[in-house]
């Protein structure tokens, strides 16, 4: 059975009085808007597509749950703060930087690359399960080099005030 997220929110809110909201990980921004409209007072909609966080925030998402947030929480906080104060140039710059991170991770297998960078940063998360693969030695070297360059740009964005 298929139940659209907005219909789920409407039905579940009637049956689950303690329901706090929904994690929405669908790039369908029209459905996202319908979900935001279906929220009950006090509920939140957390968005899970890192590369579309900025548009989701403008449409009413109240927070985020995603994979690159583990690597770049300051970037996403800066994006949210910039959007909240109407600094759209900085918010768009942050979103573009987020997309670049996703592209970097995707070059050698997204999840394996994410875990490689997390491990490099001191967060032991283990390896990926088959059939996924971690980057090989050369791919890891290239990945971590790209990560270091990307991180330098992160510092500039997080420090920017406008």
C-alpha positions as CSV (number, residue, x, y, z in Angstrom):
1,X,0.0,0.0,0.0
2,X,1.2,3.5,-0.9
3,X,0.3,6.4,1.3
4,X,1.7,9.8,0.3
5,X,3.6,11.6,3.1
6,X,1.0,14.5,3.3
7,X,-1.9,12.0,3.8
8,X,0.2,10.1,6.3
9,X,0.7,13.3,8.3
10,X,-3.0,14.1,8.3
11,X,-4.0,10.6,9.3
12,X,-1.2,9.9,11.8
13,X,-1.7,13.2,13.6
14,X,-5.3,12.2,14.4
15,X,-4.2,8.8,15.8
16,X,-0.8,9.6,17.4
17,X,-1.2,12.7,19.6
18,X,2.5,12.7,20.5
19,X,3.7,12.6,16.9
20,X,6.5,15.3,16.5
21,X,6.6,15.5,12.8
22,X,8.2,13.8,9.8
23,X,11.6,13.2,8.2
24,X,11.0,13.9,4.5
25,X,13.7,12.5,2.2
26,X,12.1,13.0,-1.2
27,X,13.3,15.5,-3.8
28,X,9.7,16.2,-4.8
29,X,9.3,19.8,-3.6
30,X,5.6,19.9,-4.5
31,X,5.0,17.0,-2.1
32,X,7.2,18.8,0.5
33,X,4.9,21.8,0.3
34,X,1.8,19.6,0.8
35,X,3.5,18.0,3.8
36,X,4.3,21.4,5.3
37,X,0.7,22.4,4.9
38,X,-0.4,19.1,6.6
39,X,1.7,19.7,9.7
40,X,-0.2,20.1,13.0
41,X,0.8,22.9,15.3
42,X,4.1,22.0,17.1
43,X,5.1,19.5,14.5
44,X,8.3,19.7,12.4
45,X,9.3,18.6,9.0
46,X,13.0,17.6,8.8
47,X,14.4,17.4,5.3
48,X,16.8,14.7,4.2
49,X,18.0,15.6,0.8
50,X,21.2,17.5,1.5
51,X,21.5,18.9,-2.0
52,X,18.1,20.5,-1.8
53,X,18.1,21.8,1.8
54,X,17.9,25.5,0.9
55,X,14.8,25.2,-1.3
56,X,13.3,23.0,1.3
57,X,13.9,25.6,4.0
58,X,12.2,28.3,1.8
59,X,9.2,26.0,1.4
60,X,8.8,25.4,5.2
61,X,11.1,22.6,6.3
62,X,12.1,23.3,9.9
63,X,15.3,21.3,10.1
64,X,17.4,18.7,8.4
65,X,18.6,15.1,8.8
66,X,21.1,13.9,6.2
67,X,24.4,12.3,5.7
68,X,26.8,15.2,4.8
69,X,25.5,17.0,7.9
70,X,27.9,14.7,9.8
71,X,30.8,16.2,8.0
72,X,29.7,19.7,7.5
73,X,27.3,20.8,10.2
74,X,28.8,24.3,10.3
75,X,28.0,24.8,6.6
76,X,24.4,23.8,7.0
77,X,24.0,26.0,10.1
78,X,25.5,28.9,8.2
79,X,23.1,28.2,5.3
80,X,20.1,28.1,7.6
81,X,21.2,31.3,9.4
82,X,21.9,33.1,6.2
83,X,18.4,32.1,4.8
84,X,16.8,33.2,8.1
85,X,18.3,36.7,7.9
86,X,17.6,37.0,4.1
87,X,21.2,36.7,3.0
88,X,20.3,34.7,-0.1
89,X,23.7,35.1,-1.8
90,X,25.5,33.5,1.2
91,X,22.8,30.8,1.5
92,X,23.1,29.9,-2.2
93,X,26.8,29.9,-1.9
94,X,26.6,27.5,1.0
95,X,24.1,25.2,-0.9
96,X,26.5,25.1,-3.9
97,X,29.3,24.2,-1.5
98,X,27.2,21.4,-0.2
99,X,26.5,20.1,-3.7
100,X,30.3,20.1,-4.3
101,X,30.8,17.9,-1.3
102,X,28.2,15.5,-2.5
103,X,29.9,15.4,-5.9
104,X,33.3,14.7,-4.2
105,X,31.9,11.9,-2.2
106,X,30.1,10.4,-5.2
107,X,33.2,10.0,-7.3
108,X,34.4,6.9,-5.5
109,X,31.2,5.5,-4.1
110,X,29.2,7.9,-1.9
111,X,28.8,5.9,1.4
112,X,32.3,4.4,1.3
113,X,33.7,7.9,0.7
114,X,31.6,9.4,3.5
115,X,32.9,6.8,5.9
116,X,36.5,7.3,4.7
117,X,36.3,11.1,5.4
118,X,34.6,10.6,8.7
119,X,37.3,8.2,9.7
120,X,40.0,10.7,8.5
121,X,38.3,13.3,10.8
122,X,38.5,10.9,13.8
123,X,35.0,9.5,13.8
124,X,35.2,5.7,13.7
125,X,32.1,4.5,11.8
126,X,33.4,1.3,10.4
127,X,33.4,0.2,6.8
128,X,30.6,-0.2,4.3
129,X,28.8,-3.5,3.8
130,X,28.9,-5.5,0.6
131,X,28.1,-5.0,-2.2
132,X,29.3,-1.4,-1.5
133,X,33.0,-0.8,-1.5
134,X,35.2,1.7,0.2
135,X,37.6,3.7,-2.0
136,X,40.9,2.0,-2.7
137,X,44.2,3.6,-1.6
138,X,44.6,5.9,-4.7
139,X,40.9,6.9,-4.6
140,X,41.2,7.6,-0.8
141,X,44.3,9.8,-1.5
142,X,42.4,11.8,-4.1
143,X,39.2,11.9,-2.0
144,X,41.1,13.3,1.1
145,X,42.9,15.8,-1.1
146,X,39.6,17.0,-2.5
147,X,38.2,17.0,1.1
148,X,41.0,19.3,2.3
149,X,40.4,21.8,-0.5
150,X,36.7,21.6,0.1
151,X,37.2,22.2,3.8
152,X,39.2,25.4,3.1
153,X,36.2,26.8,1.3
154,X,33.9,25.8,4.2
155,X,35.9,28.0,6.5
156,X,35.4,31.0,4.3
157,X,31.6,30.4,4.1
158,X,31.2,29.8,7.8
159,X,33.2,33.0,8.6
160,X,31.2,35.1,6.1
161,X,28.7,37.5,7.5
162,X,27.2,38.6,4.2
